[in-house]
Amino acid sequence: MVLRPGFEPGSSTFLQSQVERPIYLTGLYESFFTQLTILPEHRAEPFCQRINRFRDIDSCKNATYKRASVYSMNMLFDLFQSVKVIDLSHEIKEGMTVYIGDPAPKIKRVKTIDKNGVNLSKVIMGVHNGTHVDSPFHFIKNGITADEIPIERFLGKALTIDFSDKEAGSGISLTDLKKYEDKIDEGIIVLLYTGISKHWNEEWSRSKFTYLSKEAAEWLADKNVKGVGIDCLSIEKFGSKNGEVHKALLKKNIFIIESLNSSLEQLVGKEAMLFCLPIYLKGTDGAPARVIGLVEN
């Protein structure tokens, strides 16, 4: 993390017992803590109201803290005490549901405590198994790979829209999305809840799932959203040959999260922060990810 000049670790200002001017924490991650500040009187505010206040530099001009280093850690602890953490990821296991034609995970115990004094496992799997991100390289020849996407891109405010009333196998249209136009801001992560995730282990859901239409994807790309996620095996209509939806988003470096689990329903209608942490794989078109949502507790 980067502190405003004059508050670098080790400096006299940073270590002084009383800090009588604002502290700005920047660089922790772009969308969540753009300008991170907190005042004692703000601690009782709702979580997302405080998140919005973090962007307001003027709100902390008179802040006083006993010790900057203690303040920064206490601030993070205080923040996470006020939220509910919702795991949006599928577990990786043998026999799990995978996209038709993709390699399935194989997990083998190669050492055991009884024989070797330690348990050690080997995993062979596709990078698009389970909950995962698609990088531009998935569909764009010279697109950036999963490891080249800045990590702060995967963190930010999320809007979850409920499309579970749509018939399985149908598309989310531009008209469907435009109903939420006033909530889809630049830099937001849009999550599409279709309800198909409730049928994750049912064979039909591998091909008859709700998808995003090309026109809707292009519109989201023009809105310059940060990412788009869905609780289906793919954001694209099953059997699509040209990947138009993927290309519309990925060519603008908008990451895609696929195969979110059914807990995504808990984010519908709530302000939420999303943490999507893909495995740091070099040169790949995607990566398995642990994805969590934070909502007010």
C-alpha positions in Angstrom: 0.0 0.0 0.0 1.1 3.6 -0.7 0.8 6.4 1.8 0.6 10.0 1.0 4.0 11.7 1.0 5.1 12.4 4.5 3.5 9.2 5.9 5.9 6.7 4.6 6.7 3.8 7.0 9.7 4.8 9.1 9.2 8.6 8.8 8.8 10.7 11.9 5.4 11.8 10.8 4.2 8.2 10.3 5.4 7.2 13.8 4.3 10.1 15.8 1.8 9.5 18.5 -0.7 12.1 17.2 -1.4 12.6 13.6 -3.2 16.0 13.3 -3.9 15.9 9.6 -5.7 13.6 7.2 -4.1 10.3 6.2 -4.9 9.1 2.7 -4.3 5.5 1.8 -4.1 5.0 -1.9 -3.1 2.2 -4.1 -4.5 -0.6 -2.0 -7.0 -1.1 -4.8 -8.4 1.3 -7.3 -12.1 0.9 -7.0 -12.6 0.1 -3.3 -10.2 2.5 -1.6 -9.6 5.2 -4.1 -9.1 7.7 -1.3 -9.4 5.7 1.9 -10.4 7.7 5.0 -12.4 7.1 8.2 -13.6 9.3 11.0 -14.8 8.1 14.4 -18.3 9.5 13.8 -18.5 7.5 10.6 -17.9 4.1 12.2 -21.7 3.6 12.9 -22.7 4.3 9.3 -23.8 1.5 7.0 -21.0 -0.3 5.2 -21.6 0.9 1.7 -22.2 4.5 2.9 -18.7 4.4 4.4 -17.4 3.0 1.1 -18.8 6.0 -0.7 -17.4 8.3 2.0 -13.9 6.8 1.4 -13.9 8.6 -1.9 -14.6 11.9 -0.3 -11.3 13.5 0.6 -12.9 16.6 2.2 -14.8 14.4 4.8 -11.6 13.7 6.7 -9.8 17.1 6.9 -10.1 17.2 10.7 -9.3 13.6 11.4 -6.9 12.8 14.3 -5.4 9.4 14.9 -3.0 8.1 17.6 -0.8 6.1 15.4 -0.9 5.8 11.6 0.2 2.2 11.4 -2.3 1.1 14.0 -5.0 3.2 12.4 -4.6 1.5 9.0 -4.9 -2.0 10.4 -7.7 -1.1 12.8 -9.6 0.5 10.0 -9.5 -2.6 7.8 -10.5 -4.8 10.8 -13.4 -2.4 11.6 -14.6 -2.5 8.0 -14.7 -6.3 7.8 -16.5 -6.6 11.1 -19.4 -4.9 9.6 -19.9 -7.1 6.6 -21.1 -10.6 5.7 -18.7 -12.6 3.5 -20.5 -14.7 0.9 -18.5 -17.4 -1.0 -19.6 -17.4 -4.6 -17.2 -20.2 -5.7 -17.8 -23.8 -6.7 -15.6 -26.4 -5.1 -13.1 -28.1 -7.4 -13.5 -31.9 -7.3 -13.4 -35.0 -9.4 -16.8 -35.6 -11.2 -17.8 -32.0 -10.9 -19.9 -30.2 -13.6 -17.7 -28.8 -16.5 -18.5 -27.2 -19.8 -19.1 -29.8 -22.5 -15.7 -30.7 -24.1 -13.5 -29.2 -21.4 -11.1 -31.4 -19.4 -12.4 -32.4 -16.0 -10.3 -32.2 -12.8 -8.3 -35.2 -11.7 -7.0 -35.1 -8.1 -4.5 -37.7 -6.9 -2.9 -38.2 -3.6 0.8 -38.8 -4.4 2.1 -38.9 -0.8 0.5 -39.9 2.5 1.3 -39.3 6.1 1.4 -43.1 6.7 4.0 -43.7 4.0 5.8 -40.4 3.6 5.0 -38.4 6.7 3.1 -35.9 4.7 0.0 -35.7 2.6 0.6 -34.3 -0.9 -1.8 -34.1 -3.8 -1.5 -33.5 -7.6 -4.2 -31.7 -9.5 -4.8 -31.8 -13.3 -7.6 -29.6 -14.5 -8.7 -27.1 -17.1 -8.3 -23.4 -16.3 -12.0 -22.9 -17.0 -13.2 -25.6 -14.5 -15.4 -24.3 -11.7 -15.6 -20.6 -10.9 -13.1 -18.9 -13.1 -12.1 -15.8 -15.0 -11.7 -15.4 -18.7 -8.8 -13.2 -19.8 -8.8 -11.4 -23.2 -6.3 -14.0 -24.5 -9.2 -16.6 -24.4 -10.7 -15.1 -27.6 -8.4 -12.3 -28.6 -5.2 -13.5 -30.4 -2.9 -10.9 -28.9 -5.0 -10.3 -25.8 -3.5 -10.1 -22.4 -3.3 -13.3 -20.4 -4.8 -13.9 -16.9 -1.5 -13.0 -15.1 -1.3 -9.7 -17.0 -4.6 -8.3 -15.7 -3.9 -5.9 -12.9 -5.1 -7.5 -9.6 -7.0 -4.3 -8.7 -9.3 -4.9 -11.6 -10.8 -7.9 -9.8 -11.9 -5.9 -6.8 -14.7 -3.4 -6.7 -18.3 -2.4 -6.3 -20.7 -5.0 -7.7 -24.3 -4.7 -9.0 -26.2 -8.1 -9.0 -29.2 -8.2 -11.3 -31.8 -10.9 -11.0 -32.7 -12.6 -14.3 -33.9 -15.9 -12.7 -37.3 -15.4 -14.2 -36.0 -15.8 -17.7 -36.5 -19.2 -19.3 -33.5 -21.5 -19.2 -31.7 -21.3 -22.6 -32.9 -17.8 -23.3 -30.7 -14.7 -23.6 -30.5 -11.6 -21.5 -31.3 -8.8 -24.0 -30.3 -5.2 -24.2 -33.8 -4.3 -23.3 -33.5 -6.4 -20.1 -30.3 -4.6 -19.1 -31.4 -1.1 -19.9 -34.0 -1.3 -17.1 -31.0 -1.0 -14.8 -29.2 1.7 -16.8 -29.2 4.2 -13.9 -27.3 1.7 -11.7 -24.7 0.5 -14.2 -21.9 3.0 -13.7 -18.5 3.1 -15.3 -16.1 0.9 -13.4 -18.8 -1.3 -11.7 -18.7 -5.1 -11.8 -22.0 -6.4 -13.2 -23.2 -9.8 -11.9 -26.0 -11.7 -13.7 -28.0 -14.0 -11.5 -29.9 -16.4 -13.7 -30.8 -19.2 -11.1 -29.2 -21.8 -13.4 -26.6 -22.3 -10.6 -29.3 -24.0 -8.5 -29.3 -26.8 -11.1 -25.4 -27.1 -11.2 -25.4 -30.8 -10.9 -28.2 -31.5 -13.4 -27.1 -32.6 -16.8 -29.4 -30.3 -18.8 -27.9 -27.2 -17.3 -24.6 -27.9 -19.1 -26.2 -26.8 -22.4 -29.5 -25.1 -21.6 -28.4 -22.1 -19.6 -29.2 -18.4 -19.7 -26.7 -16.3 -21.6 -25.9 -12.7 -22.4 -26.8 -11.4 -25.9 -24.2 -9.8 -28.1 -26.1 -6.4 -28.1 -26.2 -6.4 -24.3 -22.5 -7.3 -24.1 -21.6 -4.5 -26.5 -23.7 -2.0 -24.5 -21.9 -3.0 -21.2 -18.6 -2.6 -23.0 -19.6 0.9 -24.1 -20.6 1.6 -20.4 -17.0 0.8 -19.6 -17.8 -1.6 -16.8 -14.9 -3.3 -15.0 -16.1 -6.9 -15.3 -19.2 -9.1 -15.9 -20.0 -12.3 -14.1 -22.7 -15.0 -14.4 -23.8 -18.1 -12.5 -23.7 -20.3 -15.6 -21.0 -22.4 -17.3 -20.6 -19.7 -19.9 -21.7 -16.1 -20.6 -22.1 -17.1 -24.3 -25.0 -19.1 -25.8 -24.2 -22.7 -25.8 -22.9 -23.9 -29.2 -21.9 -20.4 -30.3 -19.1 -20.7 -32.8 -17.7 -17.2 -33.0 -17.7 -16.0 -29.4 -19.2 -12.6 -30.1 -20.2 -12.0 -26.5 -16.8 -12.9 -25.1 -15.1 -10.8 -27.8 -17.3 -7.7 -27.2 -16.1 -7.6 -23.5 -12.6 -9.0 -23.7 -11.4 -6.8 -26.5 -12.0 -3.9 -24.1 -10.1 -5.8 -21.3 -13.4 -6.3 -19.4 -12.8 -9.5 -17.5 -15.5 -12.2 -17.3 -16.4 -14.5 -14.4 -18.2 -17.7 -15.2 -19.7 -20.4 -13.0 -20.5 -18.4 -9.9 -22.5 -20.4 -7.5 -26.1 -20.1 -6.3 -25.1 -17.9 -3.3 -25.1 -15.1 -5.9 -28.8 -14.8 -5.1 -27.9 -13.3 -1.7 -26.3 -10.3 -3.4 -29.5 -9.4 -5.4 -30.8 -6.0 -4.4 -27.9 -5.2 -2.2 -24.9 -3.0 -2.5 -21.9 -5.3 -2.5 -18.2 -5.4 -2.9 -16.6 -8.2 -5.0 -13.3 -9.8 -4.4 -12.3 -12.1 -7.3 -8.9 -13.7 -6.8 -7.8 -15.8 -9.8 -4.8 -18.2 -9.4 -1.6 -16.5 -10.6 -1.1 -18.6 -13.7 1.5 -17.4 -16.3 0.3 -17.0 -19.9 -3.1 -18.6 -19.6 -6.5 -17.7 -21.2 -8.2 -17.9 -17.8 -7.7 -19.0 -14.3 -9.8 -20.7 -11.5 -10.8 -18.1 -8.9 -12.0 -17.8 -5.4 -14.8 -15.2 -5.5 -16.4 -13.6 -2.5 -19.0 -10.9 -2.1 -19.2 -8.5 0.8 -22.6 -7.2 1.9 -23.7 -5.3 5.0 -24.1 -7.6 7.9 
